[in-house]
Amino acid sequence: MTTTSPVANPAMPGRVAPAPATILGQPNQLFVLFFTEMWERFSYYGMRALLVLFLVTEASKGGWGWSRAEATNLYGWYTGLVYLTPILGGYIADRLLGTRRSVLLGGFIIAAGHVALFMETVTSFYIGLGLVVIGTGLFKPNISAIVGQLYGKDNEGARDGGYTLFYMGVNAGAFFGISLCGYIGEKVSWNLGFGLAGVFMILGAIQFWLSQGLFGAIGDKVDAAAKVAREALDDTPQHVVADRLKAIFIFSFFTIFFWFAFEQAGGSMTIFAADYTDRTLVGTSGFVFKIVNTAMTLVPAAILSWLLFKLYRSTGGRYALANVSLAVAFAIIWGLCLWMLGREFAMEQSEVPATWFGVLNSFFIVVLAPMFSKLWEKHWNPSGPVKFGTGLVLLGLGFAVLSYGSAGIPQGAKTAQVSMMFLTLAYLFHTMGELCLSPVGLSYISKLAPARLLGLMFGVWFLNTAIANKIAGSTGAVIDQVSSQHSMSVFFLIFTVIPIAAGLVLMAMTPLMRKWMHGVH
């Protein structure tokens, strides 16, 4: 841990942004954002993991008894709107509130949404979904924009590593959200699973609110005079800005082909896990799973607790209440993890929850992210279009594994007993594809977008993600139709061919994209 002196903030002439202690070579503000995003993703993915299963579960077991098509269609609308509203949230931050106030307001609105979901009425359920959509619109693009605002000429080399660490925070939240909310929702109570997601969003919003002093002027509302001064500092020629915006739009467009397939994880792949996968483990296999699941749960918890300690050491007593809110959250995490693992070890037979497979993506992210960071840094660092294209191809290969694994399922079958290995391998390929595309894309936007449009450009990125999520829900809804008329294997083959074809097209566009990026690598 080192200490640096305060530096002038070029975005805010006359004001000074603090540059206090660093953690792992990154600004310590990054780790405030890391934990804030972690709890927001905990709430989002924890609730998302339950949504389709809750809707299709019969009323006698606490669900709503919807058909698969109805449930995946609602899932598509919900996740699509979650990623549609960030374009409005980015605009509001750029023009009115500033990125930091937008994140804070969005966090508390999301928390209110989860409280409504916990209340167990049809009306409150839809109100809760609506509040989460609105809050995410304010939260999601602007916290990513603040990460970019932490870097300038003095620490530009740390930007990609910072986004990789931030992305690990995203997936740490997803990991615990899916595993804990999914487990409690499936095994104990649906509304307790939904409610647990809200608890951590509240604690995350409080932690960010109490830590704002660390950011100085970063993320402040920009008044008209400061905006003119900031734009004057940016001497990038207009034709270069225009070309780089074209590159952002192309990258964002091709994410549609990635996320429409990847987001089958919350829809058709969850249905495949629940109804077509052999999840019962007995004897040695059951014991091995308990050991593996214990390690997968406690090791990330220990790593995150260590990062919390580093943040406490860095900020000292100046932000004691913020650190207390984080400590409370981690105490709850440790308590729930130990309770869940103890409960499972007490059972002679283990049935892997259908939601557990969604944990694999986040676990693989945490394991593989440092390796990919080292790969880009030391061994192979191609241009953005090649990285994106590689991610799309890897995603398609993951669905090729599922297509092969489901080849033996009879046409129109409603249940089957396919080995868990196929889903596991699919998530591994999907994760490698995600690491080639998502954190790389966030970093490119922060490098290519002019400062005055940063929030809006992150909104454009999430707008295309919204389109993809809506398409994901619509295509996932035809799982029964396609598997009845053709086969389950053909259904997954759709998601094999389209991403691979899109990836090859984007790779072929590399010369044009390099021209538009004007030296940004």
C-alpha positions in Angstrom: 0.0 0.0 0.0 1.4 3.4 -1.0 0.3 6.9 -0.5 0.3 9.6 -3.2 -0.4 13.3 -3.1 -3.6 14.9 -4.3 -3.7 15.7 -8.0 -5.7 18.3 -10.0 -8.8 17.0 -11.6 -8.9 18.1 -15.3 -12.6 17.4 -15.5 -13.2 20.0 -12.7 -10.8 23.0 -13.1 -9.9 24.6 -9.8 -10.9 21.5 -7.8 -8.7 18.8 -6.4 -9.5 15.1 -6.4 -7.9 13.2 -3.6 -5.5 10.5 -4.6 -5.1 8.6 -1.3 -3.7 5.1 -0.7 -3.8 2.5 -3.3 -4.7 -1.2 -3.0 -3.1 -3.8 -5.3 -1.8 -0.9 -7.4 -5.3 0.6 -7.9 -7.0 3.7 -6.5 -8.7 2.7 -3.3 -11.9 4.3 -4.5 -12.1 1.4 -7.0 -12.7 -1.0 -4.1 -15.6 1.1 -2.8 -17.1 0.8 -6.2 -16.1 -2.9 -6.3 -18.2 -3.6 -3.2 -21.1 -1.4 -4.1 -21.4 -3.1 -7.5 -20.9 -6.5 -5.8 -24.0 -6.0 -3.6 -26.1 -4.6 -6.5 -25.2 -7.7 -8.6 -25.9 -9.9 -5.6 -29.4 -8.5 -5.5 -29.9 -8.6 -9.3 -28.6 -12.1 -10.0 -30.0 -13.5 -6.7 -33.5 -12.5 -7.7 -32.9 -13.4 -11.4 -31.9 -16.9 -10.5 -35.3 -17.4 -8.8 -37.6 -15.6 -11.2 -38.3 -18.3 -13.8 -38.3 -21.2 -11.3 -40.7 -19.3 -9.1 -43.1 -18.5 -11.9 -43.2 -22.1 -13.3 -43.4 -23.8 -9.9 -47.0 -25.0 -9.1 -49.0 -23.0 -6.7 -49.1 -25.8 -4.1 -45.3 -25.3 -3.8 -45.5 -21.6 -3.5 -45.1 -20.6 -7.1 -47.4 -19.1 -9.7 -47.8 -22.2 -11.9 -47.0 -20.4 -15.2 -46.1 -22.2 -18.4 -42.4 -22.1 -19.5 -43.2 -19.8 -22.4 -45.0 -17.3 -20.1 -42.2 -17.3 -17.6 -39.4 -16.9 -20.1 -41.3 -14.1 -21.9 -41.6 -12.2 -18.6 -38.0 -12.9 -17.9 -37.1 -11.4 -21.3 -39.2 -8.3 -20.8 -37.7 -7.8 -17.3 -34.1 -8.3 -18.2 -34.5 -6.3 -21.4 -36.0 -3.3 -19.5 -33.2 -3.6 -16.9 -30.7 -2.9 -19.6 -32.8 -0.5 -21.6 -33.2 2.2 -18.9 -29.4 2.8 -18.5 -29.4 4.9 -21.7 -31.8 7.3 -19.9 -29.8 6.9 -16.7 -26.6 7.9 -18.5 -28.2 10.9 -20.0 -29.6 12.0 -16.6 -26.1 11.7 -15.0 -24.4 13.6 -17.8 -27.0 16.4 -17.8 -28.5 16.7 -14.4 -27.3 14.6 -11.4 -23.7 13.6 -12.0 -22.6 10.0 -12.0 -22.2 9.7 -8.2 -25.7 10.9 -7.2 -27.2 8.8 -9.9 -25.5 5.7 -8.5 -26.7 6.5 -5.0 -30.3 7.2 -6.0 -30.4 4.1 -8.2 -29.1 1.9 -5.4 -31.9 3.0 -2.9 -34.6 2.6 -5.6 -33.4 -1.0 -6.3 -33.5 -1.7 -2.6 -37.1 -0.5 -2.4 -37.9 -2.8 -5.3 -36.6 -5.8 -3.4 -38.6 -4.8 -0.4 -41.7 -4.8 -2.6 -40.8 -8.3 -4.0 -40.6 -9.6 -0.5 -44.2 -8.6 0.3 -45.7 -11.6 -1.5 -48.6 -10.0 -3.4 -49.1 -9.9 -7.2 -49.3 -6.1 -7.2 -46.1 -5.7 -5.0 -44.3 -8.2 -7.2 -44.8 -6.1 -10.4 -44.1 -2.9 -8.5 -40.9 -4.5 -7.3 -39.8 -5.5 -10.8 -40.5 -1.9 -12.0 -38.5 -0.3 -9.2 -35.5 -2.6 -9.9 -35.7 -1.6 -13.6 -35.8 2.1 -12.8 -33.0 1.9 -10.2 -30.7 -0.2 -12.4 -31.1 2.4 -15.1 -29.6 5.0 -12.9 -27.1 2.7 -11.2 -25.6 0.5 -13.9 -24.0 2.8 -16.5 -22.9 5.4 -14.0 -20.9 3.2 -11.6 -19.0 1.9 -14.7 -18.4 5.5 -15.8 -17.0 6.4 -12.3 -14.5 3.5 -12.6 -13.2 5.1 -15.8 -13.1 8.6 -14.1 -10.6 7.2 -11.6 -7.9 7.0 -14.3 -5.9 9.8 -16.0 -2.6 10.3 -17.6 -0.8 9.4 -14.3 -2.3 6.0 -14.0 -3.7 5.1 -17.4 -1.7 1.9 -17.5 -3.8 0.6 -14.6 -7.2 1.1 -16.3 -7.6 -2.3 -17.9 -6.6 -4.0 -14.7 -9.0 -1.8 -12.8 -11.9 -2.9 -15.0 -10.9 -6.5 -14.6 -10.9 -6.2 -10.8 -14.2 -4.3 -11.0 -15.6 -7.1 -13.1 -14.5 -9.6 -10.5 -16.7 -7.6 -8.0 -19.6 -8.0 -10.4 -19.2 -11.7 -10.5 -18.5 -12.1 -6.8 -21.9 -10.6 -6.2 -23.5 -12.8 -8.8 -21.8 -15.8 -7.3 -23.1 -15.3 -3.7 -26.5 -13.9 -4.9 -27.2 -17.0 -7.0 -25.9 -19.5 -4.5 -27.5 -18.1 -1.4 -30.8 -16.5 -2.8 -31.1 -19.5 -5.1 -30.7 -22.0 -2.3 -33.0 -20.3 0.2 -35.6 -19.7 -2.5 -35.6 -23.3 -3.7 -35.1 -25.0 -0.4 -36.8 -22.7 2.2 -39.0 -19.9 0.9 -39.4 -18.0 -2.4 -40.1 -14.7 -0.7 -37.2 -15.1 1.7 -34.9 -15.6 -1.3 -36.3 -12.4 -2.9 -36.0 -10.5 0.4 -32.4 -11.6 1.1 -31.4 -9.9 -2.2 -32.8 -6.6 -0.9 -30.9 -6.7 2.4 -27.5 -6.6 0.6 -28.6 -3.8 -1.8 -29.6 -1.7 1.2 -26.2 -2.3 2.9 -24.4 -1.6 -0.4 -26.1 1.7 -1.0 -25.4 2.8 2.6 -21.7 1.9 2.2 -21.4 3.9 -1.0 -23.3 6.9 0.6 -21.0 6.9 3.6 -17.8 6.6 1.5 -18.4 9.6 -0.9 -15.8 11.7 0.7 -13.1 9.5 -0.9 -14.1 10.6 -4.4 -13.5 14.3 -4.1 -14.9 15.9 -7.3 -15.0 12.6 -9.2 -18.6 11.9 -10.3 -19.9 15.3 -9.2 -22.7 17.1 -11.1 -21.0 19.2 -13.8 -22.2 22.8 -14.0 -22.3 24.6 -17.4 -19.1 26.5 -16.9 -17.1 23.4 -15.8 -18.6 21.5 -18.8 -17.3 24.2 -21.2 -13.9 24.1 -19.6 -13.7 20.3 -19.6 -14.6 20.2 -23.3 -12.0 22.8 -24.0 -9.3 20.5 -22.5 -10.3 17.8 -24.9 -8.5 18.7 -28.1 -9.3 15.5 -30.0 -10.3 16.4 -33.6 -14.1 16.1 -34.2 -13.6 13.5 -37.1 -11.6 11.3 -34.7 -14.4 11.6 -32.0 -17.0 10.7 -34.7 -15.0 7.6 -35.8 -14.5 6.4 -32.3 -18.2 6.8 -31.6 -18.8 4.6 -34.7 -16.5 2.0 -33.2 -18.4 2.1 -29.9 -21.7 1.5 -31.8 -20.2 -1.4 -33.7 -18.9 -3.1 -30.5 -22.2 -2.5 -28.8 -24.2 -3.9 -31.7 -22.2 -7.1 -31.8 -22.9 -7.6 -28.1 -26.5 -8.4 -29.1 -25.3 -11.7 -30.6 -23.4 -12.5 -27.5 -25.9 -11.7 -24.8 -29.0 -13.1 -26.6 -27.3 -16.5 -26.3 -25.5 -16.0 -23.0 -28.6 -14.9 -21.2 -30.2 -18.3 -21.9 -28.5 -19.0 -18.5 -31.5 -17.5 -16.6 -34.1 -19.0 -18.9 -33.8 -22.1 -21.1 -30.5 -23.3 -19.4 -32.2 -23.0 -16.0 -35.1 -25.1 -17.3 -32.6 -27.6 -18.8 -30.8 -27.8 -15.4 -34.1 -28.3 -13.5 -35.8 -30.8 -15.8 -33.2 -32.4 -18.1 -30.1 -32.8 -15.9 -29.4 -35.5 -13.4 -28.8 -33.5 -10.2 -29.1 -36.3 -7.6 -25.8 -37.3 -6.0 -25.4 -40.2 -3.5 -22.5 -41.9 -1.8 -19.0 -40.8 -2.8 -20.2 -38.5 -5.6 -22.5 -36.7 -3.1 -19.7 -36.3 -0.6 -17.2 -35.0 -3.3 -19.8 -32.4 -4.4 -20.2 -31.2 -0.8 -16.5 -30.8 -0.5 -16.2 -29.0 -3.8 -19.2 -26.8 -3.1 -17.7 -25.9 0.3 -14.4 -24.9 -1.2 -16.2 -22.9 -4.0 -18.2 -21.0 -1.3 -15.6 -20.4 1.4 -12.5 -19.5 -0.7 -14.2 -16.5 -2.5 -15.7 -15.4 0.9 -12.2 -15.4 2.4 -10.7 -13.5 -0.5 -13.4 -10.9 -0.4 -13.0 -10.6 3.4 -9.3 -9.9 2.8 -10.1 -7.2 0.3 -12.5 -5.6 2.9 -9.6 -5.6 5.4 -7.3 -3.9 2.9 -10.0 -1.3 2.3 -10.4 -0.7 6.0 -6.6 -0.4 6.4 -6.5 2.1 3.5 -9.4 4.3 4.6 -8.7 4.0 8.3 -11.1 5.5 10.8 -12.3 8.3 8.4 -15.0 6.0 7.0 -15.7 3.8 9.9 -19.5 3.6 9.4 -19.0 2.7 5.8 -16.7 -0.1 6.8 -19.1 -1.2 9.5 -21.9 -1.6 6.9 -19.6 -3.8 4.8 -18.6 -5.8 7.9 -22.3 -6.4 8.7 -22.9 -7.6 5.2 -19.9 -10.0 5.3 -21.0 -11.3 8.7 -24.4 -12.2 7.2 -22.6 -13.8 4.2 -20.4 -16.0 6.4 -23.3 -16.9 8.6 -25.5 -17.9 5.7 -22.7 -19.8 3.9 -21.9 -21.9 7.0 -25.6 -22.5 7.7 -26.2 -23.7 4.1 -23.1 -25.9 4.0 -23.9 -27.4 7.4 -27.4 -28.2 6.3 -26.2 -29.9 3.2 -23.6 -32.0 5.0 -26.3 -33.2 7.4 -28.2 -34.8 4.4 -27.4 -38.3 3.2 -28.5 -37.5 -0.3 -27.7 -34.3 -2.2 -29.8 -32.8 -4.9 -27.9 -30.0 -6.6 -30.2 -27.0 -6.8 -31.0 -26.0 -10.4 -29.9 -22.5 -9.6 -26.4 -23.8 -8.6 -25.2 -24.1 -12.2 -25.5 -20.3 -12.6 -22.9 -20.0 -9.9 -20.3 -21.7 -12.2 -20.1 -18.7 -14.4 -19.2 -16.4 -11.6 -16.8 -18.9 -10.0 -15.0 -19.4 -13.3 -14.8 -15.6 -13.8 -13.0 -15.2 -10.4 -10.6 -18.1 -11.2 -9.9 -17.2 -14.8 -9.9 -13.4 -14.8 -6.3 -13.1 -13.5 -5.2 -15.6 -16.2 -6.9 -13.6 -19.0 -5.5 -10.4 -17.6 -2.0 -11.9 -17.7 -2.7 -13.3 -21.2 -3.5 -9.8 -22.6 -0.6 -8.3 -20.8 2.2 -10.8 -21.5 1.4 -13.2 -24.3 -1.4 -12.3 -26.6 -3.1 -8.9 -26.8 -5.0 -8.6 -30.1 -7.1 -5.7 -31.1 -10.7 -5.3 -29.7 -12.5 -6.8 -32.7 -10.4 -10.0 -32.4 -11.0 -10.3 -28.7 -14.8 -9.7 -29.2 -14.9 -12.2 -32.0 -13.0 -14.8 -30.0 -15.6 -14.3 -27.2 -18.5 -15.0 -29.6 -16.8 -18.1 -30.9 -16.2 -19.5 -27.4 -19.8 -18.8 -26.5 -21.0 -20.8 -29.5 -18.7 -23.7 -28.6 -20.3 -23.8 -25.2 -23.7 -24.3 -26.8 -22.2 -26.9 -29.1 -21.4 -28.9 -26.0 -25.0 -28.6 -24.8 -26.3 -29.6 -28.3 -24.1 -32.7 -28.2 -25.0 -33.6 -24.6 -28.8 -33.3 -25.3 -28.6 -35.4 -28.5 -30.0 -38.4 -26.7 -33.1 -36.6 -25.4 -36.2 -37.9 -27.2 -38.1 -35.5 -29.3 -40.7 -33.6 -27.2 -39.5 -35.1 -23.9 -40.4 -33.0 -20.8 -37.7 -34.6 -18.6 -34.4 -36.4 -19.0 -31.3 -37.3 -17.0 -28.3 -35.7 -18.8 -24.9 -35.6 -17.1 -24.1 -32.5 -15.2 -20.7 -32.4 -17.0 -22.3 -30.9 -20.1 -23.7 -27.9 -18.3 -20.5 -27.5 -16.5 -18.4 -27.5 -19.7 -20.9 -25.1 -21.4 -20.5 -22.6 -18.5 -16.7 -22.9 -18.7 -16.8 -21.9 -22.5 -19.3 -19.2 -21.9 -17.2 -17.7 -19.1 -14.1 -17.7 -21.3 -16.1 -15.9 -24.0 -17.4 -13.4 -21.5 -13.9 -12.5 -20.3 -12.9 -11.8 -24.0 -15.9 -9.5 -24.5 -17.5 -7.8 -21.4 -14.7 -6.3 -19.4 -12.8 -5.5 -22.6 -15.9 -3.7 -23.9 -16.2 -1.6 -20.7 -12.6 -0.6 -20.9 -12.8 0.3 -24.6 -15.9 2.6 -24.0 -14.0 4.4 -21.3 -11.1 4.9 -23.7 -13.0 5.8 -26.9 -15.8 8.0 -25.6 -15.3 11.7 -25.0 -15.7 12.7 -21.3 -18.9 14.7 -22.0 -20.6 11.6 -23.4 -19.2 8.9 -21.1 -22.4 8.1 -19.2 -24.5 8.2 -22.4 -22.1 5.8 -24.2 -22.3 3.3 -21.4 -26.0 3.7 -21.7 -25.7 2.8 -25.5 -23.7 -0.3 -24.5 -26.5 -1.4 -22.1 -29.2 -0.5 -24.6 -27.9 -3.2 -26.9 -27.7 -5.5 -23.9 -31.4 -4.7 -23.4 -32.2 -5.7 -26.9 -30.3 -8.9 -26.5 -32.0 -9.8 -23.2 -35.5 -9.3 -24.8 -34.5 -11.5 -27.7 -33.1 -14.1 -25.2 -36.4 -14.3 -23.5 -38.4 -14.6 -26.7 -36.1 -17.3 -28.1 -35.9 -19.2 -24.8 -39.7 -19.3 -24.8 -39.7 -21.6 -27.9 -37.7 -24.3 -26.1 -40.8 -26.6 -26.0 -41.9 -25.8 -29.5 -38.4 -26.5 -31.1 -37.7 -29.6 -29.0 -41.1 -31.0 -29.9 -40.9 -30.3 -33.6 -37.2 -31.1 -33.9 -35.1 -31.8 -30.8 -33.5 -30.2 -27.8 -30.2 -30.6 -29.6 -31.4 -28.5 -32.5 -32.6 -25.8 -30.0 -29.1 -25.4 -28.6 -27.6 -25.6 -32.1 -29.3 -22.2 -32.9 -27.2 -20.6 -30.2 -24.1 -22.3 -31.6 -24.3 -21.1 -35.1 -25.4 -17.5 -34.7 -22.7 -16.3 -32.2 -19.9 -18.1 -34.1 -21.0 -16.5 -37.4 -21.2 -13.0 -35.8 -17.7 -13.5 -34.3 -16.1 -14.3 -37.6 -17.8 -11.3 -39.2 -16.5 -9.0 -36.5 -13.0 -10.4 -36.8 -13.1 -9.7 -40.6 -13.9 -6.0 -39.8 -10.7 -5.6 -37.8 -8.9 -3.3 -40.4 -11.9 -0.9 -40.5 -12.3 -0.9 -36.7 -8.6 -0.1 -36.2 -9.0 2.8 -38.5 -12.0 4.1 -36.6 -10.3 3.7 -33.2 -7.4 6.0 -34.3 -4.6 4.3 -32.2 -6.7 3.2 -29.2 -5.7 -0.4 -28.5 
